[in-house]
Protein backbone atom coordinates (compact mmCIF):
# COMPACT_ATOMS: atom_id res chain seq x y z
CA UNK A 1 0.00 0.00 0.00
CA UNK A 2 1.64 3.21 -1.20
CA UNK A 3 2.59 5.38 1.80
CA UNK A 4 2.37 8.53 -0.34
CA UNK A 5 -1.39 7.86 -0.64
CA UNK A 6 -1.96 7.09 3.04
CA UNK A 7 -1.23 3.37 2.89
CA UNK A 8 0.74 1.53 5.59
CA UNK A 9 3.48 0.31 3.22
CA UNK A 10 4.30 -3.39 3.24
CA UNK A 11 2.11 -5.58 5.43
CA UNK A 12 1.50 -9.30 5.88
CA UNK A 13 -2.05 -10.61 5.57
CA UNK A 14 -3.19 -13.92 7.03
CA UNK A 15 -6.31 -13.95 4.87
CA UNK A 16 -7.69 -12.08 1.90
CA UNK A 17 -10.30 -9.49 2.82
CA UNK A 18 -12.06 -6.32 1.76
CA UNK A 19 -9.85 -3.27 2.35
CA UNK A 20 -12.87 -1.16 3.30
CA UNK A 21 -13.60 -3.48 6.27
CA UNK A 22 -10.06 -3.14 7.66
CA UNK A 23 -9.59 -1.40 11.03
CA UNK A 24 -6.40 0.34 9.78
CA UNK A 25 -7.56 3.64 8.24
CA UNK A 26 -4.57 3.54 5.88
CA UNK A 27 -6.11 0.43 4.32
CA UNK A 28 -9.79 1.20 4.92
CA UNK A 29 -9.65 4.48 3.00
CA UNK A 30 -6.87 3.47 0.60
CA UNK A 31 -7.32 4.06 -3.10
CA UNK A 32 -4.66 3.12 -5.58
CA UNK A 33 -2.64 0.02 -6.37
CA UNK A 34 -1.45 -2.59 -3.92
CA UNK A 35 0.59 -5.67 -4.78
CA UNK A 36 -0.08 -9.09 -3.32
CA UNK A 37 2.67 -11.68 -3.54
CA UNK A 38 3.00 -15.28 -2.45
CA UNK A 39 5.31 -18.21 -3.11
CA UNK A 40 3.74 -21.64 -3.17
CA UNK A 41 4.10 -25.28 -4.14
CA UNK A 42 1.31 -27.19 -5.84
CA UNK A 43 0.84 -30.23 -3.68
CA UNK A 44 -1.99 -32.60 -4.38
CA UNK A 45 -2.48 -31.34 -7.93
CA UNK A 46 -3.49 -34.00 -10.46
CA UNK A 47 -1.15 -34.70 -13.34
CA UNK A 48 -2.05 -32.61 -16.36
CA UNK A 49 -1.14 -33.12 -19.98
CA UNK A 50 0.14 -30.37 -22.27
CA UNK A 51 -3.32 -30.08 -23.77
CA UNK A 52 -5.15 -29.64 -20.45
CA UNK A 53 -6.29 -26.13 -19.62
CA UNK A 54 -5.50 -25.04 -16.07
CA UNK A 55 -6.74 -21.71 -14.72
CA UNK A 56 -5.98 -19.34 -11.88
CA UNK A 57 -9.28 -18.05 -10.49
CA UNK A 58 -8.95 -14.93 -8.33
CA UNK A 59 -12.48 -15.09 -6.93
CA UNK A 60 -13.68 -11.56 -6.13
CA UNK A 61 -11.52 -8.61 -7.19
CA UNK A 62 -12.50 -5.01 -6.55
CA UNK A 63 -11.74 -3.61 -9.09
CA UNK A 64 -8.99 -4.57 -11.53
CA UNK A 65 -5.93 -6.82 -11.34
CA UNK A 66 -2.69 -7.41 -13.25
CA UNK A 67 -1.31 -10.90 -12.65
CA UNK A 68 2.21 -12.30 -12.92
CA UNK A 69 3.10 -15.95 -12.34
CA UNK A 70 6.73 -17.05 -12.23
CA UNK A 71 7.82 -13.76 -13.79
CA UNK A 72 5.39 -14.01 -16.70
CA UNK A 73 2.82 -11.25 -17.16
CA UNK A 74 -0.54 -12.97 -17.63
CA UNK A 75 -2.38 -9.72 -18.30
CA UNK A 76 -5.19 -7.76 -16.71
CA UNK A 77 -8.59 -8.96 -15.50
CA UNK A 78 -11.31 -6.40 -14.93
CA UNK A 79 -14.55 -8.32 -14.90
CA UNK A 80 -15.95 -11.53 -13.48
CA UNK A 81 -14.91 -14.26 -13.76
CA UNK A 82 -11.46 -13.03 -12.72
CA UNK A 83 -9.74 -16.01 -14.30
CA UNK A 84 -6.53 -16.51 -16.29
CA UNK A 85 -5.13 -19.52 -18.11
CA UNK A 86 -1.89 -20.77 -16.49
CA UNK A 87 -1.35 -23.96 -18.50
CA UNK A 88 2.38 -24.46 -19.05
CA UNK A 89 3.32 -21.61 -16.68
CA UNK A 90 2.88 -23.11 -13.21
CA UNK A 91 5.39 -25.48 -11.62
CA UNK A 92 5.00 -28.18 -9.00
CA UNK A 93 7.33 -26.24 -6.66
CA UNK A 94 8.55 -22.68 -6.13
CA UNK A 95 5.79 -20.75 -7.89
CA UNK A 96 5.77 -16.98 -7.39
CA UNK A 97 2.42 -15.23 -7.83
CA UNK A 98 2.14 -11.42 -7.90
CA UNK A 99 -1.15 -9.59 -8.25
CA UNK A 100 -1.43 -5.80 -8.54
CA UNK A 101 -4.93 -4.69 -7.53
CA UNK A 102 -6.31 -1.22 -8.18
CA UNK A 103 -9.57 0.00 -6.68
CA UNK A 104 -11.72 3.10 -7.15
CA UNK A 105 -11.09 6.59 -5.68
CA UNK A 106 -14.34 6.59 -3.72
CA UNK A 107 -12.89 5.29 -0.44
CA UNK A 108 -10.00 7.80 -0.47
CA UNK A 109 -12.45 10.66 -1.10
CA UNK A 110 -14.65 9.49 1.78
CA UNK A 111 -11.56 9.07 3.97
CA UNK A 112 -10.48 12.61 3.17
CA UNK A 113 -13.90 13.84 4.29
CA UNK A 114 -12.84 12.74 7.80
CA UNK A 115 -10.31 15.63 7.66
CA UNK A 116 -10.92 19.40 7.62
CA UNK A 117 -12.00 20.88 4.28
CA UNK A 118 -9.21 22.82 2.60
CA UNK A 119 -10.65 23.22 -0.89
CA UNK A 120 -12.52 25.90 -2.76
CA UNK A 121 -14.55 28.26 -0.56
CA UNK A 122 -16.76 31.03 -1.96
CA UNK A 123 -15.39 30.32 -5.43
CA UNK A 124 -11.78 30.93 -4.38
CA UNK A 125 -8.88 28.50 -4.70
CA UNK A 126 -7.24 27.68 -1.35
CA UNK A 127 -4.17 29.70 -0.41
CA UNK A 128 -2.04 26.61 0.25
CA UNK A 129 -2.57 25.66 -3.42
CA UNK A 130 -2.09 29.05 -5.07
CA UNK A 131 0.96 29.93 -2.93
CA UNK A 132 2.56 26.49 -3.32
CA UNK A 133 2.51 25.95 0.45
CA UNK A 134 2.41 22.56 2.17
CA UNK A 135 -1.03 21.19 2.82
CA UNK A 136 -1.89 20.94 6.53
CA UNK A 137 -5.33 19.29 6.48
CA UNK A 138 -4.04 15.72 6.14
CA UNK A 139 -6.09 15.17 2.98
CA UNK A 140 -4.56 13.25 0.08
CA UNK A 141 -6.91 14.25 -2.73
CA UNK A 142 -7.97 17.60 -4.10
CA UNK A 143 -11.27 18.08 -5.89
CA UNK A 144 -13.23 21.16 -6.87
CA UNK A 145 -16.43 19.68 -5.47
CA UNK A 146 -17.33 17.49 -2.50
CA UNK A 147 -18.69 14.36 -4.16
CA UNK A 148 -18.97 12.30 -0.98
CA UNK A 149 -19.70 12.85 2.70
CA UNK A 150 -17.75 11.40 5.59
CA UNK A 151 -20.52 8.92 6.49
CA UNK A 152 -21.14 7.65 2.94
CA UNK A 153 -20.71 3.88 2.61
CA UNK A 154 -17.33 2.66 1.44
CA UNK A 155 -17.10 0.38 -1.58
CA UNK A 156 -15.58 -3.08 -1.57
CA UNK A 157 -11.89 -3.00 -2.51
CA UNK A 158 -8.92 -5.30 -2.96
CA UNK A 159 -8.34 -8.98 -3.65
CA UNK A 160 -11.07 -10.72 -1.70
CA UNK A 161 -10.75 -14.16 -3.24
CA UNK A 162 -10.77 -17.02 -2.73
CA UNK A 163 -7.87 -17.64 -5.11
CA UNK A 164 -7.95 -21.14 -6.61
CA UNK A 165 -6.29 -23.29 -9.22
CA UNK A 166 -8.93 -24.84 -11.46
CA UNK A 167 -8.03 -28.11 -13.13
CA UNK A 168 -9.82 -30.09 -15.79
CA UNK A 169 -12.00 -32.91 -14.54
CA UNK A 170 -10.71 -36.31 -15.61
N, C-alpha and C positions, 0 to 999 in steps of 0.2 A: 504494500500500500504506500503510494508516494507521499513522503512526509511534506513535500511542498504543497500538497493539496489536503493536508490535515490528517493523512493516514499515519498509522503507527510504525511504518517501516516494515521490516521483516518480522513475521510472527510464525508460530507453529500452531496448526489446527489439529485437533484430535478427530473432528468430524466436519463434514461439509455442512454449511448452514447459510441461511439468508443473512447478508450483511446488515440489513435494516433491523434485524432482531437482536443484534449484538449489543452488549452492555457498554462496550467501548465506543464513545462518541466519534472517535477517529475512524471507526469502521462503520458504525451505524449511519453516519451522514456522509460517508465517502462516496465520491463520484469520480470515476476515472478508470484506469486500468490497473489490475492487480494480477500477478502471476502466481499460479499454483504449480508446484513441482513435487514429483514423487519418483522414487526408484522402486522397482518391484520385479519379482520373479513370477512367472506364470506356473504355479504348481497346480496339478490336478486338471490341466487343460487336456482335452482330447487331441489325439494326433490329427493333423489336418494335411490335406494334400495341397499341391500348388494351385489347384483349381478351386479349392474351397474359399468362400468369401467370409472373412472374419471382420467384425466391426467393433469399434470403440463407441459406446453409447454414453453420452455425458449426462443423461437424465434431464434435469431442469437447469437451464442456464438463463440468467437474467443480466445481460441481454444479448451479448455477442461474444464469441470465443474464437481465438486462433490457437490451433493445436499443433504441437511438435512431439513426435515420438522418435526416440533414438536419433535426435539431431535432424530428422526429416520434417519439413514443414508440410503438414497435411491440409492446410488451408483454414478457411474461416467458416464457422457455422453460425447462422443467425436466426434460424427458425426451427421449430420442432418437426421431426425428431432431430435432436442434436447428435448426429451419428456420422462417423467417418470410417471408411474402409481402411483396415490396417493389415490386410493380407500381405504377406511377404515382408513386413516391416518390423513386426514384433519378434522378440526372441524368448526362449524359455527362461533365460536368466539375464539379469542386469539391464532391464528396460528402464529408460528415463523418459517420463512423460512431463511435458510442460504445457500449461494452458493459460493463455492470457485472456482474462475476462474484463470486458468493459460494460459498464452499466449506464444509466441515464443520469442527467444532471439534477433531476428532481430532488433527490435526497440531500445533495449539497446545498441547493437553494433553500430547502426547508431547514437544514442545519444552520445556515447563515442567518435565518430569521430568529434564531435563539440569541443572536448578538445584536448590539445596538445598530440602528439604521445609520448609514453614512453615505447615502446616495443622494440623488437629486431631490432638492427641497425647494418649493416655490419656483420650479423651472430653472434652478441654478445648479450647475455642476458643483460637486463638493470641492472645497479648497484643497484637501489633501491630494486630489487628482490633478487639478489645474496647476498647483504649485510644485508637483512632483515630490510631495512629502510622503513619508512612510504612513501607512494605514494603521490606525490604532484600534479599530473596532474588533479585530479578530476575525472578520469575514474573509472568505477566500474568493468569492465571486463578486462581480460588479454587473448589475443590470440597470437599465433605465426605468424599470417598472418592477413592482413587487408582485410576482406571479403566484407566489405561495405564501401561506401564513405559517407561523411556527407550530401550530397544532394540526396542520394538514397531515393526512396519513402518508407514511413513507411507502415507496414501492419496493417490491422484492428485487434483490440485487445479488449478484455473485454466482458462483458455481454451487448449486444446491444438490445436484446429483439425484440418485446414486449413479456413480460411474461404473460401467460394466463392460466386460468383453463378451460379445455375442458371437457364438459359434454356430456353424450349421448343425442341424439335427441329422444324425446318421442312424 
